[in-house]
């Protein structure tokens, strides 16, 4: 049934295993979300002999089938029945994962639930660990989406094994074997449907992953409505992001809103600034750009977080930028950058100060950001402003306010 419903299913598994191998020197602990009957788990256990795998699913019957499939690895496997929509799954799973994977499962979650899951993953994956998801991913263009759906159905018919069940045939047979009603089974397994069947667009996933502490999200494979995407957990403090260290930090950044002795003006970023802003981003060392930084995506970001992102101008020339947004509970800063020729003049501090002021006007008292620990210039900049690290794990020093 799975081979019939998912074209190139084994190709997807090969790519996921290959990316784990390429990014993790010797993976010791991997989490499979929505592991089902254990198809992807099996490939990971076979590929990495020293890896311990934890599989989570809500359907106890699928977990029973997974246990049978993975029985020869039982010392390296732990299967857990848990609901990813409830935070209790975190206690069952544990933390310190080198990788978290999923295949055709997370689209069952609503957009809000999936965003929350990404934030949770940011707390249980090791810095440098990888998240990979093979799932439905929609196009933002309806014409393209319809074309993809049509082509996917053709591919399913052409590539599926002739004797394979359809989706509905499989579930009817599955329920009959257990002497249960198919509708009742579906209700017990997933409860009320909350997800987006066609999936969310890649840009949406990339934004949510960045907000959750992942760096440089990427699409590794795509076929019509399906894709494999993921990101590396930011190599920074294990227990979370930087945040301001009390009143002193607020005072310093407020004072920095004025740039003395310089003909520099800070103004709200507009969509019409995009071309010049993008050129500035490209000039900054260590700042990786992706399709999430396209004009259309930045325009949507500015519209959702109106009046919170800023540019610094010297005359008409943009010499500094920062993106700022909020999820309603806390703020997030991205893409803070100043032209090399204009650094050490207080421009970066001024941009940060304007963002913090905009957040406070909206009643947001806390702001987070993520910094790659190897970027010593960035770490020194935030320390100077009074921001602080959390914890002192994985060889990264923490600084407490």
C-alpha positions in Angstrom: 0.0 0.0 0.0 2.8 2.5 0.9 4.7 1.8 -2.3 1.5 2.5 -4.2 0.6 5.7 -2.4 4.1 7.1 -2.3 6.1 7.3 -5.6 9.9 6.8 -5.1 9.4 5.8 -1.5 12.7 3.9 -1.2 14.5 6.8 -2.9 13.3 9.1 -0.1 14.7 6.7 2.5 18.0 6.5 0.8 18.3 10.3 0.7 17.5 10.6 4.4 20.0 8.0 5.4 22.6 9.6 3.1 22.1 13.1 4.7 22.4 11.7 8.2 25.7 10.0 7.1 27.0 13.2 5.6 26.2 15.4 8.5 26.7 13.2 11.6 30.1 11.5 12.0 28.8 8.6 14.0 25.1 8.9 14.9 24.3 7.3 18.2 20.7 8.3 18.8 18.0 9.0 16.3 14.3 9.7 16.8 11.6 8.6 14.2 8.4 10.7 14.5 5.3 8.9 13.3 7.3 5.7 12.8 4.3 3.6 11.7 5.4 0.1 10.8 9.1 0.9 11.0 10.1 1.1 7.4 12.3 4.2 7.7 13.5 3.0 11.2 14.7 -0.2 9.6 16.8 1.6 7.0 18.5 3.7 9.7 19.3 0.8 12.0 20.8 -1.1 9.1 22.9 1.8 8.0 24.2 2.8 11.4 25.2 -0.2 13.5 26.0 1.8 16.7 22.8 3.9 16.5 20.0 3.6 19.0 16.5 4.4 17.6 13.4 5.7 19.4 10.2 5.4 17.4 7.0 7.3 18.3 3.5 6.7 16.9 0.0 7.0 18.1 -1.4 3.8 16.7 -0.5 0.8 18.9 -1.3 -1.7 16.1 1.3 0.0 13.8 3.8 -0.1 16.7 3.1 -3.8 17.1 3.9 -4.3 13.4 7.0 -2.1 13.8 8.2 -4.2 16.8 7.9 -7.4 14.6 9.8 -5.8 11.7 12.6 -4.5 14.0 12.7 -7.5 16.3 16.3 -8.3 15.4 17.4 -4.9 16.6 15.4 -5.0 19.9 18.3 -4.0 22.1 18.8 -0.8 20.0 15.1 0.1 19.6 12.5 1.7 21.8 9.0 2.1 20.5 6.7 4.5 22.3 3.0 5.2 21.9 2.5 8.9 22.3 0.6 11.8 20.8 2.8 14.5 19.2 0.1 17.0 19.8 0.7 16.8 23.6 3.9 17.8 25.3 4.0 14.6 27.2 5.7 12.9 24.3 8.9 14.8 25.1 9.3 12.9 28.4 8.9 9.6 26.7 11.4 10.4 23.9 14.2 12.0 26.0 16.8 14.3 24.4 20.3 14.5 23.0 19.4 13.3 19.5 21.9 13.3 16.7 19.0 13.2 14.3 15.2 13.4 14.1 13.4 12.1 11.1 9.9 11.6 9.9 8.2 10.3 6.7 4.7 11.2 5.6 3.4 11.8 9.1 3.7 15.4 10.2 1.1 16.8 7.8 -1.4 15.3 10.2 -0.6 18.2 12.5 -2.2 21.6 12.2 0.1 24.5 11.3 0.2 25.7 14.9 0.9 22.2 16.2 3.7 21.7 13.7 5.3 25.1 14.6 5.2 24.0 18.2 6.8 20.7 17.4 9.6 22.4 15.6 10.3 24.5 18.8 10.3 21.3 20.8 12.7 19.7 18.5 15.1 22.6 18.9 15.4 21.6 22.6 16.0 17.9 22.1 18.4 17.8 19.1 22.1 18.3 19.9 23.8 21.4 18.4 25.0 20.2 15.0 22.3 17.5 14.9 20.0 17.2 11.9 16.2 17.3 11.4 14.8 15.7 8.2 11.2 15.4 7.1 9.8 13.7 3.9 6.3 14.8 3.5 3.7 16.7 1.5 4.7 20.2 0.7 2.4 22.6 -1.1 3.1 25.1 -3.8 2.1 28.7 -3.1 0.8 28.9 -6.7 -2.5 27.1 -7.2 -1.9 26.5 -10.9 1.4 24.7 -10.0 -0.3 22.8 -7.2 -3.0 21.4 -9.5 -0.4 20.4 -12.0 1.6 18.6 -9.3 -1.4 16.8 -8.0 -2.3 15.6 -11.5 1.2 14.4 -12.2 1.5 12.7 -8.8 -1.6 10.6 -9.5 -0.2 9.6 -12.9 3.1 8.6 -11.3 1.3 6.5 -8.7 -0.6 4.5 -11.3 2.5 4.0 -13.5 5.0 3.0 -10.7 2.9 1.2 -8.1 3.0 -2.6 -7.8 0.0 -4.1 -9.6 -1.1 -6.1 -6.6 -0.7 -3.3 -4.0 -3.8 -2.1 -2.2 -5.1 1.4 -2.5 -5.3 3.5 0.6 -9.0 2.7 1.3 -8.5 -1.0 0.5 -5.6 -1.2 2.9 -7.6 0.3 5.8 -10.7 -1.8 5.2 -8.5 -5.0 5.2 -6.6 -3.7 8.3 -9.9 -3.1 10.2 -11.4 -6.5 9.1 -8.3 -8.4 10.3 -8.8 -6.8 13.7 -12.6 -7.2 13.6 -13.1 -3.5 14.0 -15.0 -0.7 12.3 -12.8 1.3 9.9 -14.3 4.7 10.9 -14.0 3.9 14.6 -10.4 3.0 14.1 -9.6 6.2 12.4 -11.2 8.2 15.1 -9.3 6.4 17.8 -6.0 6.8 16.0 -5.9 10.4 15.1 -9.0 11.9 16.7 -10.4 15.0 15.0 -8.5 15.8 11.7 -6.4 18.9 12.3 -3.7 18.8 9.6 -3.2 20.2 6.1 -3.4 17.3 3.7 -1.4 19.0 0.9 1.2 20.3 3.4 2.5 23.8 4.1 4.8 25.6 1.6 8.6 25.2 2.0 9.0 28.9 2.9 6.7 28.4 5.8 8.7 25.4 7.1 12.0 27.3 6.7 10.7 30.3 8.7 9.4 28.1 11.5 12.7 26.1 11.6 14.8 29.3 11.9 12.6 30.6 14.7 13.2 27.3 16.5 17.0 27.4 16.5 17.9 25.7 13.2 20.3 27.2 10.7 20.2 27.2 6.9 17.1 25.1 6.2 17.2 23.4 2.9 15.1 21.3 0.4 17.2 18.1 -0.4 14.7 16.4 -2.8 11.4 17.2 -4.4 8.9 15.5 -6.6 5.6 17.3 -7.3 3.8 17.7 -4.0 6.4 15.8 -1.9 9.7 16.9 -0.6 12.5 16.1 1.8 13.5 19.2 3.8 15.4 19.8 7.0 18.0 21.8 8.8 21.0 21.6 11.2 20.4 22.5 14.8 22.3 25.7 15.5 25.7 25.2 17.1 25.2 27.4 20.1 24.2 27.1 23.7 22.3 23.8 24.4 19.6 25.1 26.6 18.3 27.9 24.4 19.0 31.3 22.8 20.5 34.5 24.0 18.2 37.0 25.8 18.6 40.4 27.4 20.3 40.3 30.9 18.0 42.6 32.9 17.5 46.3 33.0 21.1 47.1 32.2 20.8 45.5 28.7 17.6 47.5 28.0 19.3 50.7 29.0 22.3 50.1 26.8 20.2 49.3 23.8 17.9 52.3 24.3 20.8 54.6 24.5 22.2 53.1 21.3 19.2 54.2 19.3 21.0 57.4 18.6 24.1 57.2 16.6 26.3 60.2 17.6 28.6 61.9 15.2 27.3 60.1 12.1 24.9 61.0 9.3 23.1 57.7 9.8 19.3 57.4 9.9 17.4 54.3 11.0 14.1 53.7 9.2 11.5 50.9 8.9 12.3 48.4 6.2 10.0 48.5 3.2 9.5 45.9 0.4 11.0 48.4 -2.0 14.3 48.2 -0.1 14.6 44.5 -0.9 17.2 44.7 -3.8 19.6 46.8 -1.8 19.1 44.8 1.4 19.7 41.5 -0.4 22.9 42.9 -2.0 24.1 43.9 1.5 23.3 40.4 2.9 25.3 38.8 0.1 28.3 40.9 1.1 28.4 39.7 4.7 30.6 36.8 5.5 29.0 33.8 7.1 25.5 34.8 6.3 23.8 32.0 4.4 20.9 32.8 2.1 18.2 30.5 0.8 14.8 30.7 -1.0 13.2 31.9 2.2 15.1 35.2 1.5 13.3 35.7 -1.8 11.4 39.0 -2.4 8.0 37.3 -2.0 8.9 35.7 1.3 10.5 38.8 2.7 7.4 40.8 1.7 5.2 38.3 3.6 7.5 38.5 6.6 7.3 42.3 6.7 3.6 42.3 6.3 3.1 39.8 9.2 5.5 41.8 11.4 4.7 45.3 10.2 7.0 48.1 11.4 9.4 45.8 13.3 12.3 45.4 10.8 14.7 48.3 10.1 17.4 49.6 7.8 20.2 52.1 8.5 20.9 54.6 5.8 23.8 57.0 5.1 22.1 59.4 2.8 20.2 57.2 0.4 22.5 54.2 0.8 21.5 51.3 3.0 24.4 50.4 5.3 22.7 48.1 7.8 19.7 45.8 8.2 17.8 43.7 10.7 14.7 41.6 10.5 12.5 41.4 13.6 9.3 39.4 14.2 7.2 37.8 16.9 5.1 34.7 17.5 2.9 36.7 20.0 4.9 35.6 23.0 8.5 36.5 22.3 10.5 38.3 19.7 13.1 37.0 17.2 15.9 38.8 15.5 17.4 37.7 12.1 19.8 39.1 9.5 21.5 41.7 11.6 24.2 43.0 9.3 26.3 46.1 8.7 28.6 46.9 5.7 32.2 46.2 6.6 33.1 49.8 5.9 30.6 51.1 8.4 31.2 48.8 11.4 32.2 50.0 14.9 30.0 53.1 14.6 27.1 51.9 16.7 24.9 51.1 13.7 24.2 47.5 14.8 23.4 48.6 18.3 21.0 51.2 17.0 19.2 48.6 14.8 18.8 46.2 17.7 17.5 49.0 20.0 14.8 50.0 17.5 13.7 46.3 17.3 13.5 46.0 21.0 11.5 49.2 21.3 9.0 47.9 18.6 8.6 44.7 20.5 7.9 46.5 23.8 5.3 48.7 22.1 3.5 45.4 21.3 3.8 44.1 24.8 6.5 41.5 24.0 9.0 41.5 27.0 11.4 38.9 25.7 13.5 38.6 22.6 15.5 35.6 21.4 18.2 35.0 18.7 20.5 32.2 17.7 24.2 32.6 17.0 26.6 30.1 15.6 29.2 29.7 18.4 32.1 29.7 15.9 31.2 33.2 14.9 33.3 34.9 17.5 32.6 38.5 16.2 28.9 38.0 16.6 29.3 36.4 20.1 31.4 39.4 21.2 28.9 41.9 19.8 26.0 40.4 21.8 28.1 40.1 24.9 28.9 43.8 24.6 25.2 44.7 24.5 24.6 42.7 27.7 22.9 39.7 26.3 23.8 36.3 27.8 24.2 32.7 27.0 22.4 29.9 28.7 24.2 26.8 30.1 27.7 25.6 29.3 27.4 22.4 27.3 29.1 20.9 24.2 32.3 23.0 24.8 30.5 26.4 24.3 31.0 28.9 27.1 27.9 30.4 28.8 27.8 34.0 30.0 25.2 34.9 32.7 24.0 38.4 33.2 
